[in-house]
């Protein structure tokens, strides 16, 4: 799949979801191995994220870096907890890595999550996170990084 195809696909996937809280999540590879920023892992991530609503999870904006990822996700805790969902996501990506010949371990045991408390927090965090590839010297312009986007539009609402 070309970068243009991915951009087209991301534009079509728009949904406003407001029922559940939104979490900001970061997960790192074991020993910060540079395993993640490639088209095969990205496609696995997108496929997993697009199937999320069937299991009670909606991924918003995300960026996949070589050794970690950041994403925003809302979960329906009656269907799946954030920990269960993260375990499934890591397993899906690990399966792809194994099929690509990358030996385990792939992931640090834990992940970082932060419950967002306001729309401002979401937009501020995303503004910072989306600049990661630029700050890391991976691209000249943020828009050039092919491993980021938005799967579903998440909107914070209190109460």
Buried (B, 14 or more C-beta within 10 A) or exposed (E): EEEEEBEEBBEEBEEEBEEBBBBBBBBBBEEEBEBBBBEEBBEBBBEBBBEBBEBBBBBBBBBBBBBBBBBBBBBBEEEBBBEBBBBBBBEBBBEBBEEEEBEEEBBBEEBEBEEBEEEEBBEEBBEEBBEBBBEEEBEEEBEEBBBBBBBBBBEBEEE
